[in-house]
Amino acid sequence: MPATALTARALLLDMDGTLVNSDAVVERCWRRWALRHGLDPEEALKVVHGRQGYATMAVLLPERPMEQNYADNRVMLAEETADTDGVVPIGGAPAFMDAIAALPHALVTSADLKLATARMTAAGLRMPDFRVTAEGVGASKPDPEGFLKGAAGLGFAPADCIVFEDSEAGIAAGRAAGMRVVGVGPRASALSPDAHVEDLTHLRVEAAADGAITLHIDAR
């Protein structure tokens, strides 16, 4: 994908895989869960990224009552919140967060607030003032609810927002919300986002006096 530029008025940011590399924790916790339930951990890991835990469990154990998924998800969230070993920022994330500090932006994550705070803190990243976490939505990505709430909370139309995402579920949610998507990292490269970067070192943010935000993207 060649170098390009995208213009928006607000940015909506996923967390895991986009700002924070938490793959080590995610894989540890979900491997244990898969083994406890007689599932192939490698197959389970193919569907965990981007969704809330209960939604992943519903995919992997479709016959199980949803109440059990919600209960298991509460345990999973506690395990993931307590485990920050190996949680680091995605390349370029600290500088990117500094560059957009004064611009309209929100965190839109499938994590709950405790988990999001733990991971952003472990990665040394500033928590955005406005965020949409798991507690604030009724449906997990790939449903667009989170991104639509993010746009509404910032006061912008969906078409004026750009989503940053790494996962299939997240990119699908951004598209369903009517937003353009910058894909971040290897998971996003095959999902045809509007632009793709290996990490956040490959873009530059330019703010105009009229409120326009231009993302200069070098996809090398």
ZIFENPE-V491254 format. One record per backbone hydrogen bond with DSSP energy under -1.0 kcal/mol. NH is the residue of the N-H (numbers start at 0). CO is the residue of the C=O. Records with the same first field share a line. If there is no record, write none. Layout:
NH: CO, CO
This chain:
3: 216
5: 214
7: 212
8: 159
9: 159
10: 103
11: 161
12: 105
13: 163
16: 19
17: 14
18: 14
19: 14
20: 87
25: 21
26: 22
27: 23
28: 24
29: 25
30: 26
31: 27
32: 28
33: 29
34: 30
35: 31
36: 32
37: 34
38: 33
43: 39
44: 40
46: 43
55: 51
56: 52
57: 53
58: 54
59: 55
60: 56
63: 60
67: 64
68: 64
69: 65
70: 66
71: 67
72: 68
73: 69
74: 70
75: 71
76: 72
77: 73
78: 74
79: 75
80: 76
81: 77
86: 83
87: 20
89: 18
92: 89
95: 91
96: 92
97: 93
98: 94
99: 95
100: 97
102: 99
105: 10
106: 129
107: 12
108: 131
115: 111
116: 112
117: 113
118: 114
119: 115
120: 116
121: 117
122: 118
123: 120
124: 119
131: 106
133: 110
135: 132
136: 133
142: 139
147: 143
148: 144
149: 145
150: 146
151: 147
152: 148
153: 149
154: 150
155: 150
159: 156
160: 157
161: 9
162: 179
163: 11
164: 181
170: 166
171: 167
172: 168
173: 169
174: 170
175: 171
176: 172
177: 174
178: 173
179: 160
181: 162
182: 194
183: 164
184: 196
190: 187
193: 180
194: 180
196: 182
199: 90
201: 198
203: 215
205: 213
207: 211
210: 207
212: 7
213: 205
214: 5
215: 203
216: 3
217: 201
